């Protein structure tokens, strides 16, 4: 009996890697990885050597996706990286996900598994794009809303190393406010496979996925305990954020930095999806921040060094 084909969009993203790893560990499915990159990259060639089919596709082109989804039982529909400074970014986000979902329907995909971020919701706790996809005549639709990534603390808001070797974590969030976190490198694939194995249970269901909620001081304290490097936390004003992130070079940069700062604050303090859909855990194997640090051996180095060390 042939294995069901699963198509993974953005195969080399954090979530894409997680899904492919979980599917390979499961062993019950054929995998087609989609990428916008050329097919001769080391990452693509390594996947091919492992038995994964790798296909070049444009996530913004419906015809390209219909071809890429052809013959698939399930497909991963994922929100592309669209910064909030993009004009009408919610509309751009909707259009990108709509294109993928419409292509999945046209290609007769049976199960669309969707990953989205926080957005305004209706009285039923559904975002506009979630409702649109669930209303399509797809047999199964399952949605996950992953919360803040642990890797954001390395990639976007890394701690600053001081002259004495200690580290300072900084963000605009008050020290007593806890933010929900998750490890995208492991959690995405676990949730994806659970959806895949239980389509009727999770049909037209959305899960808000978080492993734990942490305050800034807890993040710093855990980093210090695991790595042995002294670490502290401080609340960052807008002016401090603009300076630390290099957004104070010009009025244009200041505008971008201000939008990103406010979006960050709003996402933590006034999350739309999270208020209607409390986080639900479905695997004891999801890493905590402490386990993430132990597994990745991150010591405060750059995101690029972190990725190379962990083969991400």
N, C-alpha and C positions, 0 to 999 in steps of 0.2 A: 504493500500500500504506500503510495507516494505521500510525502509530508506536505502539510499545508504551507503555502508561501506567505511570508510576512514581509512587508516592505517598510523599511525604516528611513524616514526622511531625515535630513541633516545628520547623516550617519557619524560624522566626526565631531559633533557637538558633545557637550557633557552628557545630555540626555540620550543622544543617539548611541554613544559608546556604551552607556549603561544598559540600554535595551539589547544591543547586540550581544554583550557579554552574558546577560541573563538568558537570552534565547539560546546561545551556544551551550550554556550550562544545562538548560532544560533538555536540549537535544531532540525535541519533538517537531521542529519546524525548519523549513528551508528559509533562508534569509536573503533578501535583496536590499543592499544598502544604496541609498541615493545620496549623491553629492553634486555640488555645483562646480567642484574642482576638476582638474584633469585627472584621468584615470591612471597616470603613471607616477603619482606621488608615492613615497614610501609607505604611508598609511594605507592607501588603497591597495597597493601590491601585497602588503602583509595580510589584509583581509581576504584577498583573492586566494592567497596561499592557504589560508585556513578553511577554505571551502565556501566563503560568502561571495555571492554575486554582487558586483559593484557596477552601478549604472550612473551615468551623468544625467542630471535632470535640472530643469529650472523650476523652482517652486512657484514662480510668478506666472508661469506659462501653463495654462490648463491642458493644452494638447500634449505638451511634453510629459505632464504628470499622468495623463490618461494612459499613455504608452508605458510609462514606468510602473504604473499600478496594474497593468494587464496581467491577468491570471492570479492575482493575489487574493487570499482569503481575508487578510487583515492589513491595515495600513496605519502608520503613525502620522497623525496630523499635528503639526507643531507650530506654535507662534514663532515667527522669525524675530530676530533682534531688531526691534524698532524703538529707538530712543524717544522719550517724550518731547524732545525739542523739535521733532519732525512735525510740520504743520498738519493738523487734523490727524494725529497719530492713531487715535482710536479707529478712525475710518480706514486708515491704511492697514492697521492690524486686522480689522474685520475682513477687508478685501483679500488679504493674504491667506487667511484661514478659509474663507469662502472658496477661493480658487482650489485649494487642496481638497476640501470636502466635496465640491461639485465634481472634481476629477475622480474621486473615489467612487462616487455614485455612478458616474458614467462608465467607469471601468468594472462595474458590478462587484466591487469590494463588499464583503459581507459584514466586516467589523471595522469601524473607524474608531481608533483610540486616540484621543485628543489631549494635548497638553497646552494649558493656557495660563496666563497670569491674571492678577486681580484687575477687575474692571467694574463699572457700575452694574448693578443687578436689578431685576424686576421684583415684584412682590413675592415671587416664588423662589428667589435666590438665584436666578439664572442670568448670566450675561447675555447680551444680544446675539453674539456669535454662537454661544452654546445652544440657545433656543433654535437658531437657524439650522444648525447641524442636526439637532435632534428631530427637527421637523422634516428632514429629508427622508426619502423612502429607503434608507439604509437599514439592513436587518438589525444590526447592533451598533450602538454608539455609547462609548464610555469615556468619561472626562476626568482628568486629574488637574488640580491646581496645586502645584508645588510651591511651597513658601520660600523664604529667603535661603539662598544657597550658602553653605559654609564657605565655599570657594570665593564668594563675593568679598570675604574678609581678606583674601589674598590678592584677588584680581583688581577690585575696584576701590577698596578702602583699606589698603595694607597698613599695618602699624608702622610707626616711624621709629627707626633705631636711633637711640641716643648715644652720646659720646661714651658713656660708661657701659655700653653694651645692652642696656635695658631697652624695652619696647613700650611705646605708647599707642594704644588703640584709641581712635577718636571717631565720633559720629554725632549727628545732630539729635540723637535720641537721649532723653534724660536717663540718668543712671538707674532709676527704679522701674523703668518700662521694659518689659520683656518682649523680645521679638521672636516669632516662630521660625525655626531653621530646619533644614533638611540637607542631606548629602545627595546631590543630583547624580553623582557617579555610581551610586548603588541603589538608591530608592526608586529612581525612575523605572529601571528594569524590573524590579520586584513588583511594583504596582502594575506595570504593563503586562507581565506574565500572568498575574492574578486576574486581571481583566480578560485576558485571552483565554484562560482556562475555565473561566466562569462567566461566559457572555450573557446568559440570561439573568444572572444575579445582578450584574452591573449594567444592564441595558438601560439607557437614558438616566444613568446615575452619575453624579459628580462627586469626587472625593477631594477634600482639601487635605493635602499631605504635609505633615510636619512631624519631626522626630521629637523635638523639645523646644521650649521657649527659654531664651537666655537674655539676661541684662548685659549691658556693656561690661560692668565689673566682673560678672561671671565668666564672660569670654576671656578677659585678661587673666583672671585667676586660674582658669583651666589651662590656658596656654603656658603660664608660668609653672604650674605643677607638672605638666607633661614634658616641657622642653628644658626646664631648669633655668630659663631666662627670665629675669625680673620683668614684670609687665604691669602696667596700670591702664586705667581708662579715664578719659575726660570727654565732657560734652563739648561739641564743636559748634561755634556760632557760624552764621552764613559767611561772614568776613574771613574767619579762620579756615573754613572749608575752601573758599575761593582761592585763598593764598596757598594752602597746602596742596591743592589739586591743580594748580597752575592756571586757574580760570580768571585771574585778575590782570592778564596781559593787555586786554582791550575791552571796550564796551561789549563787543560781540561775544567774546569769551565769557564775560561776566554774566551776560544774559543766559547763555547755555548752562553755566554753572548754577545760576539761581534756579532755573527750571528743574535741573536734576536734583538739587538740594530739596526743593519744596516737594517734588514728587516722592522722594525718599521719605520725608517726614510724613506725608499724607498716607503713603502705603503702609507705614507702621502704625500710625495713630488712628487712621480711619479706613481700615480695609473693608471693601464692600463684600467680597465673596466670603471672607472669614467670619463676618458677623452672622451671615445666614447659614454657613456650613462649617461647624466646628471641625478642627482637624481629626482625622481618623487614621489609625495605624493598623496595618494588616500584615506586618512582618516584624518579628523580633530581631531580625538581622539588620535593620536600619541603623546606621552608625550615629552615635551621639557625637558632639563636638570633641569630647575627649577621645573617643575611639577613632574619629577622623584624623586627629593629630597623631595618634599612635600608629595608625595604619599608613599614613602618607609620609610620616617623619618630617613634616614641615617645621622648620626652625626659624621662620621669619624671612626666608629668601624671596626673591621675586616670583611672580606668577609663572614666568617663562621657565625659570629654574625648577619650580615646583612641578610643572608639567613634564619636563624632561626627566626628572628624577622618578616620576611615577608612570612614565610612558603614556601620558594622557594626550 
